[in-house]
Amino acid sequence: MQFLDLTLPTPEENLALDEALLALAEQTDGSEVLRTWEVATPCVVLGCFCRIADDVNEAACAADNVPVRRRVSGGGTVLIGPGCLNFSLVLDMRQRPELNDVSRSHFLILDRITEVLTAKVPRIGFDGSSDLCLAGKKFSGNAQRRRRNWLLHHGTLLYNLPLDQIGRYLREPPRQPAYRASRPHSDFVTNFPADAAWLDQGLRLAWAADDPLPVWPRELTEQFVRTRYSRPDWIRRR
């Protein structure tokens, strides 16, 4: 597998690049890719089907100049920023037919990552539909976008995110997994005890991502930024 360790200047560029990697793979039968990235300032990222009114404290975001953007994958609304390592997997479902089942694919992908993380913490839980947890607290959320032959898996790994920011910028979600038990963000989320470099190397090890991706789809990324990721009507469409 190829890897790409690249963070672009803005949240919308980073989100667009992930979709561009998926689109390019589907169009050209390209190679599988693991990408890692981490933004320098906080940003709220809506899931594809989420609503700002339900999930976001817009007043706090506006007061602190925290942008609100939307990604192409499903799942819930999240806060990313320094201390949150984002990873993106572009996987070929023809080579990996076991990933065609959505629920099973989350488990298989996260089980592979968990094998590496247990070198730091022996007891990591898989809960909800796609969360990784420590002692019942979430440190990783995951979501997917699927095309005919390829899938994009989005994941977050919290390791040093200021957790109080989550409750400031995000509302309590209207839909919650049962294991959350109505806990507020402050009691539900935690950081994983590792740094970004360790997590990055662990992800590469888990996926045998040994070959650098020589060229990334710059023009397609810029097109997606223009036509979707920077457009208020797309961000606020629900």
C-alpha positions in Angstrom: 0.0 0.0 0.0 1.1 3.6 -0.7 1.1 6.3 2.0 0.7 10.0 1.9 1.6 12.1 4.9 0.3 15.5 3.8 -1.7 18.3 5.4 -2.9 21.0 3.1 -3.4 24.7 4.3 -7.2 24.6 4.9 -9.7 22.2 6.2 -11.7 22.3 2.9 -8.5 21.3 0.9 -7.8 18.4 3.2 -11.4 17.1 3.0 -11.4 17.6 -0.8 -8.1 15.7 -1.2 -9.6 12.6 0.5 -12.5 12.6 -2.0 -10.1 13.2 -4.8 -8.0 10.2 -3.9 -11.2 8.0 -3.9 -12.4 9.4 -7.2 -9.0 8.9 -8.8 -8.8 5.3 -7.6 -12.3 4.6 -9.0 -11.5 6.3 -12.3 -8.1 4.8 -13.0 -7.9 1.6 -10.9 -5.2 3.2 -8.9 -3.4 1.8 -5.9 -4.6 1.6 -2.3 -3.6 4.6 -0.1 -3.2 5.4 3.6 -3.1 9.2 4.2 -2.5 10.9 7.5 -3.1 14.6 8.2 -3.6 17.0 11.1 -4.9 20.6 10.9 -3.2 23.4 12.8 -6.4 25.0 14.2 -9.8 23.6 15.3 -12.5 22.9 12.8 -15.9 21.4 13.0 -16.6 18.8 10.4 -20.1 17.7 9.6 -20.9 14.2 8.4 -22.4 14.0 5.0 -25.9 13.7 6.3 -25.6 15.9 9.4 -27.4 19.2 10.1 -25.7 22.2 11.5 -28.7 23.2 13.6 -28.7 19.8 15.3 -24.9 19.4 15.9 -23.1 22.7 16.0 -22.9 25.6 18.4 -22.6 28.2 15.7 -22.3 31.2 18.0 -19.3 29.7 19.8 -17.7 28.8 16.4 -18.3 32.3 15.1 -16.9 33.9 18.2 -13.7 31.8 18.1 -13.3 31.8 14.3 -13.7 28.0 14.1 -14.8 27.1 10.6 -17.6 24.6 9.9 -17.1 22.3 7.0 -18.7 19.1 5.6 -17.0 15.8 4.5 -18.2 13.3 1.9 -18.4 10.3 4.3 -21.2 9.5 6.7 -21.0 9.4 10.5 -21.4 12.1 13.0 -20.1 15.6 13.4 -16.7 15.9 14.9 -14.2 18.5 16.1 -10.7 18.2 14.6 -7.6 20.2 15.4 -4.2 20.0 17.0 -4.1 16.7 18.9 -6.3 14.9 16.5 -4.6 12.7 13.9 -6.9 12.1 10.9 -6.4 9.0 8.8 -7.9 8.1 5.4 -7.8 4.8 3.7 -8.7 4.2 0.1 -9.3 0.5 -0.3 -10.2 -1.7 -3.3 -13.2 -3.8 -2.5 -12.5 -6.2 -5.4 -9.2 -7.2 -3.7 -10.9 -7.2 -0.3 -14.4 -8.6 -0.9 -14.9 -8.9 2.9 -15.3 -5.1 3.0 -18.4 -5.1 0.9 -20.5 -5.5 4.1 -20.5 -2.1 5.7 -20.8 -3.2 9.3 -18.2 -6.0 9.0 -15.8 -3.6 7.1 -15.7 -1.2 10.0 -14.9 -4.1 12.4 -12.2 -5.5 10.1 -10.5 -2.2 9.5 -10.5 -1.1 13.1 -9.5 -4.6 14.3 -6.3 -4.3 12.2 -5.6 -0.9 13.7 -6.4 -2.1 17.2 -3.7 -4.8 17.0 -1.1 -2.1 16.7 -2.6 0.2 19.3 -2.6 -2.5 22.0 1.2 -2.2 22.1 0.4 1.0 24.2 -2.8 0.0 25.9 -3.9 -3.7 26.1 -7.6 -3.2 26.5 -9.2 -1.3 23.6 -12.9 -1.6 23.0 -14.9 -1.5 19.8 -18.3 0.0 20.5 -21.2 1.6 18.7 -21.1 1.1 15.0 -17.5 2.3 14.5 -15.9 3.7 17.6 -12.7 2.8 19.4 -12.8 3.3 23.2 -10.7 3.2 26.4 -12.5 2.3 29.6 -15.8 3.1 27.8 -14.7 6.5 26.5 -14.4 7.2 22.8 -11.0 8.2 21.3 -11.6 7.3 17.6 -14.6 7.9 15.4 -14.9 6.4 11.9 -17.0 6.8 8.7 -17.1 5.7 5.1 -17.9 6.7 1.6 -18.3 4.0 -1.0 -18.1 4.0 -4.8 -18.7 1.0 -7.0 -15.3 -0.7 -6.5 -13.5 1.5 -3.9 -14.2 2.8 -0.5 -12.9 5.8 1.5 -12.6 5.1 5.2 -12.3 8.2 7.4 -11.0 7.9 11.0 -9.9 10.2 13.8 -7.4 9.4 16.6 -7.6 11.8 19.5 -4.3 11.9 21.4 -3.9 15.5 22.7 -7.1 17.3 21.7 -8.3 19.9 24.3 -11.4 17.9 25.2 -13.3 20.9 26.6 -13.4 22.4 23.1 -15.7 19.6 22.0 -18.5 20.6 24.3 -18.0 24.3 23.4 -18.4 23.9 19.6 -20.6 20.8 19.3 -24.1 20.2 20.6 -25.0 16.9 22.2 -26.0 14.8 19.1 -29.6 13.8 18.7 -28.7 10.3 17.8 -26.3 8.5 20.2 -25.0 5.0 20.5 -26.4 3.0 23.4 -23.0 2.8 25.2 -22.8 6.6 25.4 -25.6 6.4 28.0 -26.5 10.1 27.5 -23.1 11.2 28.8 -22.0 14.8 27.8 -19.0 15.2 25.6 -16.7 15.8 28.6 -17.6 12.4 30.1 -17.7 10.5 26.8 -14.5 11.3 25.0 -10.8 10.8 25.9 -7.3 11.0 24.4 -5.2 8.0 23.5 -1.9 8.0 25.3 0.5 8.3 22.4 1.9 11.1 20.2 1.2 11.7 16.5 4.5 10.2 15.3 3.8 6.9 17.1 0.2 6.7 15.8 1.4 7.6 12.3 3.9 4.8 12.3 1.4 2.4 13.9 -1.1 3.0 11.1 1.6 2.4 8.4 2.6 -0.8 10.1 -1.0 -2.0 10.4 -1.6 -1.5 6.7 2.0 -2.3 5.4 1.9 1.2 3.8 5.6 1.2 2.8 5.6 3.1 -0.5 5.3 6.9 -0.6 2.6 8.1 -3.0 4.7 10.1 -5.6 1.9 12.4 -6.9 -1.4 13.4 -5.4 -4.4 14.7 -7.4 -3.9 18.4 -7.1 -6.2 19.6 -9.9 -9.0 17.3 -8.8 -8.7 18.5 -5.2 -8.8 22.1 -6.3 -11.9 21.3 -8.4 -13.7 19.7 -5.5 -12.8 22.7 -3.2 -14.4 25.1 -5.8 -17.5 23.1 -6.5 -18.2 21.7 -3.0 -16.0 22.1 0.0 -15.8 25.9 0.1 -19.4 26.5 -0.9 -21.8 27.6 1.9 -24.7 26.0 0.0 -23.0 22.7 0.1 -21.8 22.9 3.7 -25.3 24.0 4.9 -27.3 21.9 2.5 -29.3 20.0 5.1 
